[in-house]
């Protein structure tokens, strides 16, 4: 799903974070910190 989103230009930060966690690329702490550091915007 993360690759599909990237291919069509969608920003899917939660999906990318979960994929990185499953792949063992980041720790839970780092994934959460990255998500919380994102600027707020309207959905």
Phi, psi and omega in degrees: 000320180297319179293320179297315178300317179295322181295324182261005174084021178269142176267108183238072187297322181289318178299316178296320180295317179295317179299318179294323177295312181298322181282355179076021182276335180220160175272165177301317181301313182292322179295316179294318179299318179295319178294319182288339181276351180293143178293148178285143175206160178286145178276000000 
